[in-house]
């Protein structure tokens, strides 16, 4: 089965697709240049697509929802959906934004990062088909930057100049897996019941949120480390550790969570925090 999505590896669409198709048999991801190309291709048998339909900041993506909403044989059926956190990053080959004269970006990134873009309003803005395409374009020019994902920066070996530059730091986008109404139902692997698949999907989404929060915590820890270093404050703070230990134990008991589990996770995070601060 071919699963069409916008953007090559490194785009939010590609990331959402890899997650949402994990229980589909023989799924092959096919990247497309734009939405019209996707709608043309999924009228064929044995093809589906993953498309964004709503963002926390910009709302409904009407050019997609209007097409999906058609009824009858021309319409489409939503098979599954997923909501993923969106972390926009400023990415460039250069290590200094002052060397950049232009920025490549997707139109949704332009809307969702409008506050940041306003702060660099002297820069030329060039819209492209996806966040990954934006990074790909910028990777070929020394005086360019792009708004893209962390995955895209790694793929094209580029510098992240700023992380999470969106207007809303807890931004998200909802994607749907759709098929043409003329296509037969797709089969889940191992005959896993749909309610169980739904519950697993819920857990997957929570895991993504947890990872995002851990990243935010590490960023805050780095700032703490810099403050301590600049003000001659020692890294190790046993009184703070004891206070946090007691507080987390209390919270764990109130929320009916095994305190030992919380202690193990917290201890590992504290150890990593000292490494980051140091």
ChimeraX attribute file (.defattr): number of C-alpha atoms within 10 A of each C-alpha:
attribute: neighborCount
match mode: 1-to-1
recipient: residues
	/A:1	14
	/A:2	18
	/A:3	24
	/A:4	27
	/A:5	28
	/A:6	27
	/A:7	22
	/A:8	21
	/A:9	17
	/A:10	23
	/A:11	23
	/A:12	27
	/A:13	25
	/A:14	21
	/A:15	17
	/A:16	24
	/A:17	25
	/A:18	15
	/A:19	14
	/A:20	19
	/A:21	19
	/A:22	12
	/A:23	15
	/A:24	15
	/A:25	13
	/A:26	11
	/A:27	16
	/A:28	14
	/A:29	20
	/A:30	18
	/A:31	19
	/A:32	17
	/A:33	15
	/A:34	14
	/A:35	17
	/A:36	11
	/A:37	14
	/A:38	22
	/A:39	19
	/A:40	9
	/A:41	17
	/A:42	20
	/A:43	18
	/A:44	14
	/A:45	14
	/A:46	16
	/A:47	21
	/A:48	30
	/A:49	27
	/A:50	28
	/A:51	25
	/A:52	23
	/A:53	19
	/A:54	19
	/A:55	20
	/A:56	15
	/A:57	17
	/A:58	13
	/A:59	11
	/A:60	16
	/A:61	15
	/A:62	12
	/A:63	11
	/A:64	16
	/A:65	14
	/A:66	12
	/A:67	13
	/A:68	20
	/A:69	14
	/A:70	12
	/A:71	11
	/A:72	9
	/A:73	9
	/A:74	13
	/A:75	16
	/A:76	23
	/A:77	19
	/A:78	16
	/A:79	14
	/A:80	15
	/A:81	19
	/A:82	20
	/A:83	21
	/A:84	21
	/A:85	20
	/A:86	23
	/A:87	20
	/A:88	24
	/A:89	24
	/A:90	24
	/A:91	31
	/A:92	31
	/A:93	25
	/A:94	20
	/A:95	14
	/A:96	13
	/A:97	17
	/A:98	10
	/A:99	14
	/A:100	20
	/A:101	15
	/A:102	17
	/A:103	24
	/A:104	29
	/A:105	27
	/A:106	21
	/A:107	15
	/A:108	17
	/A:109	23
	/A:110	18
	/A:111	14
	/A:112	22
	/A:113	21
	/A:114	15
	/A:115	15
	/A:116	14
	/A:117	19
	/A:118	10
	/A:119	9
	/A:120	13
	/A:121	11
	/A:122	10
	/A:123	16
	/A:124	12
	/A:125	17
	/A:126	14
	/A:127	17
	/A:128	17
	/A:129	18
	/A:130	27
	/A:131	30
	/A:132	31
	/A:133	26
	/A:134	26
	/A:135	31
	/A:136	22
	/A:137	18
	/A:138	26
	/A:139	22
	/A:140	13
	/A:141	14
	/A:142	14
	/A:143	18
	/A:144	24
	/A:145	34
	/A:146	33
	/A:147	33
	/A:148	32
	/A:149	25
	/A:150	20
	/A:151	15
	/A:152	24
	/A:153	24
	/A:154	12
	/A:155	14
	/A:156	19
	/A:157	13
	/A:158	20
	/A:159	19
	/A:160	22
	/A:161	16
	/A:162	13
	/A:163	18
	/A:164	20
	/A:165	19
	/A:166	23
	/A:167	16
	/A:168	15
	/A:169	14
	/A:170	15
	/A:171	18
	/A:172	17
	/A:173	21
	/A:174	21
	/A:175	23
	/A:176	21
	/A:177	23
	/A:178	21
	/A:179	27
	/A:180	23
	/A:181	16
	/A:182	15
	/A:183	16
	/A:184	10
	/A:185	11
	/A:186	14
	/A:187	11
	/A:188	15
	/A:189	12
	/A:190	9
	/A:191	8
	/A:192	11
	/A:193	10
	/A:194	10
	/A:195	9
	/A:196	10
	/A:197	14
	/A:198	14
	/A:199	10
	/A:200	12
	/A:201	18
	/A:202	13
	/A:203	12
	/A:204	17
	/A:205	15
	/A:206	14
	/A:207	12
	/A:208	14
	/A:209	16
	/A:210	12
	/A:211	12
	/A:212	15
	/A:213	13
	/A:214	13
	/A:215	12
	/A:216	14
	/A:217	14
	/A:218	16
	/A:219	14
	/A:220	13
	/A:221	19
	/A:222	17
	/A:223	14
	/A:224	16
	/A:225	20
	/A:226	15
	/A:227	13
	/A:228	15
	/A:229	14
	/A:230	9
	/A:231	9
	/A:232	9
	/A:233	12
	/A:234	10
	/A:235	15
	/A:236	11
	/A:237	10
	/A:238	9
	/A:239	9
	/A:240	9
	/A:241	13
	/A:242	10
	/A:243	10
	/A:244	13
	/A:245	16
	/A:246	11
	/A:247	11
	/A:248	15
	/A:249	16
	/A:250	12
	/A:251	13
	/A:252	16
	/A:253	11
	/A:254	9
	/A:255	9
	/A:256	8
	/A:257	12
	/A:258	11
	/A:259	17
	/A:260	11
	/A:261	11
	/A:262	15
	/A:263	16
	/A:264	11
	/A:265	11
	/A:266	15
	/A:267	14
	/A:268	10
	/A:269	15
	/A:270	14
	/A:271	10
	/A:272	14
	/A:273	20
	/A:274	15
	/A:275	13
	/A:276	16
	/A:277	19
	/A:278	14
